[in-house]
Amino acid sequence: MLYGQGWDTPLYRAYLRSCEEMVGELCGRYGELLEFWVDGGVMPPEGGGPDVLPIFEKYQPRGMFYHSRQRADHRWAGAEDGRVGDPCWSTITDVMSQYDAHGDAQKQKTLLRHGDPEGRAWVPAMADAPIRNHNWFWRADETRLLRPAEELTAMYFASVGRNANLVLGLIPGGDGLIPEADAAVCREFGRQARAPFATPAGETSGRGATLELRLPKPSRVDTVIVMEDIATGQRVREFVVEGLAPGGQWVELARGESVGYKRIERLAGRDLVGLRIRATRSPSVPAWRKLAAFTAG
């Protein structure tokens, strides 16, 4: 039976009720869930699908739902490679647009990977990838498919560093535990991802087109984090990060189009006494949650 076809039959109605009962069990018996993820989406009742959204909202009022034509709290980034486009906006046209984009290869490369800075729906991107390339489920003797920690680290900076979430698929083995080889890669990934932020050199926050940070002491800056206060929305359309050299000269370090929740800029190591972020294009006054500098370890 095709999903959504021949649904006005006793058998198909029983199938829908079974789906709803499973969602009720998952959402109502295992405590608070971070997210309920329906891979590929779920049709609403008027389209022949089970009526699962009210069940989820009853039992998980604080949870994230992904996804249907009715609700999507984030969006797939268009590929299972752990990366998003640059720029990557948290907004899209509307919830329906992200749902429809799943069946359109061109929109997967544009709307899903980049978002829409003028969109009215807040649907941030999430970049997913399985740790074993490209298997989401465990099979024996496939340790060779493990992605190296260096690749996972590159994913981190091309997702979290571009205003998105990274969803890394870990695969339990036959004993229900994460295999040691996979766990070892994760530990090394964590070490590499933390290394650029080993020593904080300075941090500030504020509002306005320009935010300046004077470092407590001259420091080599390898990494810069910029964050907007997304409680006010994503406002910055274009920006420039500049560093103040010990001689008093401002030099450009990076520029881009999207900041959002978090933007990570990795530098070639510069000796600086200060930093500043300038919003060169913004429809309203930027609210900066953080401008921070780090020395790599």
C-alpha positions as CSV (number, residue, x, y, z in Angstrom):
1,M,0.0,0.0,0.0
2,L,1.4,3.4,-0.9
3,Y,1.6,6.0,1.8
4,G,-1.4,8.3,1.5
5,Q,-3.1,6.1,-1.1
6,G,-6.3,4.2,-0.5
7,W,-6.6,5.8,2.9
8,D,-10.4,5.6,3.1
9,T,-10.3,2.0,4.1
10,P,-10.5,0.2,7.4
11,L,-7.0,-1.3,7.0
12,Y,-5.4,2.1,6.2
13,R,-7.3,3.8,9.1
14,A,-6.0,1.1,11.4
15,Y,-2.5,1.8,10.1
16,L,-2.8,5.5,10.8
17,R,-4.0,4.7,14.4
18,S,-1.1,2.4,14.9
19,C,1.3,5.3,13.9
20,E,-0.4,7.6,16.3
21,E,-0.2,5.1,19.1
22,M,3.5,4.6,18.5
23,V,4.1,8.4,18.6
24,G,2.1,8.6,21.8
25,E,4.2,5.9,23.4
26,L,7.5,7.5,22.3
27,C,6.5,11.0,23.4
28,G,4.6,10.1,26.5
29,R,6.6,7.4,28.3
30,Y,10.3,8.3,28.1
31,G,10.5,11.7,29.7
32,E,11.4,15.0,28.0
33,L,12.8,14.7,24.5
34,L,15.0,17.2,22.7
35,E,13.6,16.5,19.3
36,F,11.1,14.3,17.5
37,W,12.5,13.7,14.0
38,V,10.3,12.2,11.2
39,D,12.8,11.5,8.5
40,G,11.4,12.5,5.1
41,G,8.4,14.3,6.8
42,V,4.9,13.3,7.7
43,M,1.8,14.2,5.8
44,P,-1.0,15.9,7.8
45,P,-4.4,14.1,8.2
46,E,-5.9,16.0,5.3
47,G,-3.2,14.6,3.1
48,G,-3.7,11.0,4.3
49,G,-1.2,11.0,7.1
50,P,-1.5,10.2,10.8
51,D,-2.4,13.0,13.2
52,V,0.8,13.0,15.1
53,L,1.5,16.7,15.7
54,P,-1.1,17.2,18.4
55,I,0.2,14.1,20.2
56,F,3.8,15.5,20.1
57,E,2.7,18.9,21.3
58,K,0.6,17.4,24.2
59,Y,3.5,15.4,25.6
60,Q,6.5,17.4,24.5
61,P,5.6,21.1,24.7
62,R,9.3,22.1,24.9
63,G,10.6,19.7,22.3
64,M,11.5,20.4,18.6
65,F,9.5,18.9,15.8
66,Y,10.9,18.0,12.4
67,H,9.0,18.0,10.1
68,S,5.7,18.4,8.2
69,R,3.8,20.9,6.2
70,Q,2.4,22.2,9.6
71,R,5.6,22.6,11.6
72,A,9.3,22.5,11.2
73,D,11.5,23.9,14.0
74,H,14.7,23.5,11.9
75,R,15.5,22.5,8.4
76,W,17.7,19.8,6.8
77,A,20.8,21.5,5.1
78,G,20.3,19.7,1.8
79,A,22.9,17.0,2.0
80,E,24.2,14.5,4.5
81,D,27.7,15.8,4.5
82,G,27.8,17.7,7.9
83,R,28.1,21.1,6.2
84,V,25.9,24.1,5.3
85,G,26.4,26.9,2.7
86,D,28.1,30.1,3.3
87,P,26.2,32.3,4.0
88,C,23.7,30.3,6.0
89,W,20.6,32.2,7.3
90,S,18.2,31.0,10.0
91,T,15.2,32.2,8.1
92,I,13.4,30.8,5.1
93,T,10.3,31.8,3.1
94,D,7.9,29.7,5.1
95,V,7.5,26.2,6.6
96,M,5.9,24.9,3.4
97,S,8.9,26.0,1.3
98,Q,11.4,23.9,3.3
99,Y,9.0,20.9,3.1
100,D,8.6,21.2,-0.7
101,A,12.4,21.8,-1.2
102,H,13.1,18.2,-0.2
103,G,11.9,17.0,-3.6
104,D,13.8,19.7,-5.6
105,A,17.5,19.2,-6.2
106,Q,18.1,22.8,-7.0
107,K,16.3,24.1,-3.9
108,Q,18.3,21.7,-1.8
109,K,21.5,23.5,-3.0
110,T,20.0,27.0,-2.4
111,L,17.1,27.3,0.0
112,L,18.0,24.4,2.3
113,R,21.8,25.0,2.4
114,H,21.7,28.8,2.5
115,G,18.2,29.8,3.8
116,D,16.6,33.2,2.8
117,P,17.7,36.4,4.6
118,E,14.3,38.0,3.8
119,G,12.3,34.9,4.9
120,R,9.6,35.3,7.6
121,A,9.9,31.8,9.1
122,W,12.6,31.1,11.7
123,V,13.8,27.6,10.6
124,P,17.6,27.2,11.4
125,A,19.7,24.7,9.5
126,M,21.0,21.5,10.8
127,A,23.8,19.6,9.0
128,D,23.7,15.8,9.5
129,A,26.2,13.1,8.6
130,P,26.8,9.5,9.8
131,I,30.2,8.9,11.4
132,R,30.6,5.8,9.2
133,N,30.5,7.0,5.6
134,H,27.8,6.6,4.5
135,N,25.9,4.2,6.8
136,W,23.4,5.2,9.4
137,F,23.0,1.7,10.8
138,W,25.6,-0.7,12.2
139,R,27.0,-3.5,10.2
140,A,29.9,-5.8,11.2
141,D,33.3,-5.3,9.7
142,E,32.7,-1.8,8.5
143,T,35.2,0.1,10.8
144,R,37.0,1.0,7.6
145,L,34.1,3.4,6.8
146,L,34.8,5.6,9.9
147,R,35.4,9.2,9.0
148,P,38.7,10.5,10.4
149,A,38.6,13.1,13.2
150,E,40.1,15.7,10.8
151,E,37.0,15.4,8.6
152,L,34.6,15.7,11.5
153,T,36.5,18.8,12.7
154,A,36.1,20.3,9.2
155,M,32.4,19.5,9.4
156,Y,32.2,21.3,12.8
157,F,33.6,24.6,11.4
158,A,31.5,24.3,8.3
159,S,28.3,23.9,10.3
160,V,28.5,25.3,13.8
161,G,30.9,27.9,12.5
162,R,28.4,29.0,10.0
163,N,25.2,29.4,12.1
164,A,24.0,25.8,12.0
165,N,23.8,22.7,14.2
166,L,25.9,19.6,13.5
167,V,24.0,16.3,13.9
168,L,26.5,13.5,13.9
169,G,25.1,10.0,13.6
170,L,26.7,7.5,16.0
171,I,25.9,3.9,15.4
172,P,25.6,1.4,18.3
173,G,27.0,-2.0,17.7
174,G,25.3,-5.4,18.2
175,D,25.8,-5.0,22.0
176,G,23.9,-1.7,22.1
177,L,27.2,0.3,22.8
178,I,29.2,2.6,20.6
179,P,32.1,0.6,19.3
180,E,35.5,1.6,20.8
181,A,36.9,2.6,17.4
182,D,34.0,5.0,16.9
183,A,34.4,6.4,20.4
184,A,38.1,6.9,19.8
185,V,37.4,9.0,16.7
186,C,34.9,11.0,18.7
187,R,37.4,11.7,21.5
188,E,40.0,12.9,18.9
189,F,37.4,15.0,17.2
190,G,36.6,16.6,20.5
191,R,40.2,17.4,21.1
192,Q,40.7,18.9,17.7
193,A,37.5,20.9,17.8
194,R,38.4,22.4,21.2
195,A,42.0,23.2,20.3
196,P,41.4,26.5,18.5
197,F,39.7,27.9,21.7
198,A,42.4,26.7,24.1
199,T,43.2,30.2,25.6
200,P,40.6,33.0,25.7
201,A,42.2,36.3,24.9
202,G,39.2,38.6,25.5
203,E,35.4,39.0,25.1
204,T,32.8,41.6,25.0
205,S,29.1,42.2,23.9
206,G,26.9,45.2,23.1
207,R,24.7,46.9,20.5
208,G,25.4,49.0,17.5
209,A,26.8,48.9,14.0
210,T,30.3,48.6,15.4
211,L,31.5,46.6,18.5
212,E,35.1,47.0,19.7
213,L,37.1,44.8,22.0
214,R,40.4,45.9,23.5
215,L,42.4,42.9,24.7
216,P,43.7,42.8,28.3
217,K,47.2,42.3,26.9
218,P,48.7,41.8,23.4
219,S,47.9,38.3,22.2
220,R,48.3,36.1,19.2
221,V,44.7,35.6,17.9
222,D,44.0,32.4,16.0
223,T,40.2,32.2,16.3
224,V,37.4,34.7,16.6
225,I,33.8,33.9,17.6
226,V,31.0,36.4,16.7
227,M,27.4,35.8,17.9
228,E,24.2,37.8,17.5
229,D,21.5,37.9,20.2
230,I,19.0,35.9,18.1
231,A,16.2,36.8,20.6
232,T,16.1,39.9,18.4
233,G,16.4,38.0,15.2
234,Q,19.2,37.7,12.7
235,R,19.9,41.2,11.7
236,V,23.4,41.4,10.2
237,R,23.5,41.0,6.4
238,E,27.2,41.8,5.8
239,F,30.1,42.2,8.3
240,V,33.8,42.8,8.5
241,V,36.1,41.6,11.4
242,E,39.2,43.8,11.9
243,G,42.1,43.5,14.2
244,L,44.2,46.2,15.9
245,A,47.9,45.6,15.4
246,P,50.3,46.6,18.1
247,G,51.4,49.6,16.0
248,G,47.8,51.0,16.0
249,Q,46.7,50.0,12.5
250,W,43.4,48.3,11.9
251,V,43.7,45.4,9.5
252,E,40.9,43.3,7.9
253,L,40.8,39.7,9.2
254,A,37.6,38.3,7.7
255,R,34.3,39.4,6.1
256,G,31.1,37.6,5.3
257,E,27.3,37.9,5.0
258,S,25.7,35.9,7.9
259,V,26.5,35.9,11.6
260,G,23.4,34.6,13.4
261,Y,23.8,32.4,16.5
262,K,27.5,31.8,15.9
263,R,30.1,32.6,13.3
264,I,33.6,31.2,13.8
265,E,36.5,32.7,11.9
266,R,39.8,30.9,11.9
267,L,42.8,33.1,11.3
268,A,46.5,32.6,10.3
269,G,47.6,33.8,13.8
270,R,47.9,37.5,14.2
271,D,49.5,39.5,17.0
272,L,46.7,41.9,18.1
273,V,45.8,44.4,20.9
274,G,42.2,44.7,19.9
275,L,39.3,43.5,17.6
276,R,36.2,45.0,16.2
277,I,33.2,43.8,14.2
278,R,31.4,46.2,11.8
279,A,28.0,45.5,10.4
280,T,28.4,47.0,6.9
281,R,24.8,46.1,6.0
282,S,21.9,45.5,8.5
283,P,18.2,46.4,8.3
284,S,18.2,47.3,12.0
285,V,20.6,47.9,14.9
286,P,22.7,44.7,15.5
287,A,22.6,43.1,18.9
288,W,25.9,41.4,19.6
289,R,25.8,38.6,22.1
290,K,29.6,38.0,21.9
291,L,32.8,39.0,20.2
292,A,35.6,36.8,21.5
293,A,39.2,36.1,20.6
294,F,41.2,32.9,21.3
295,T,44.7,31.7,21.1
296,A,45.0,28.1,19.8
297,G,46.6,25.4,21.9
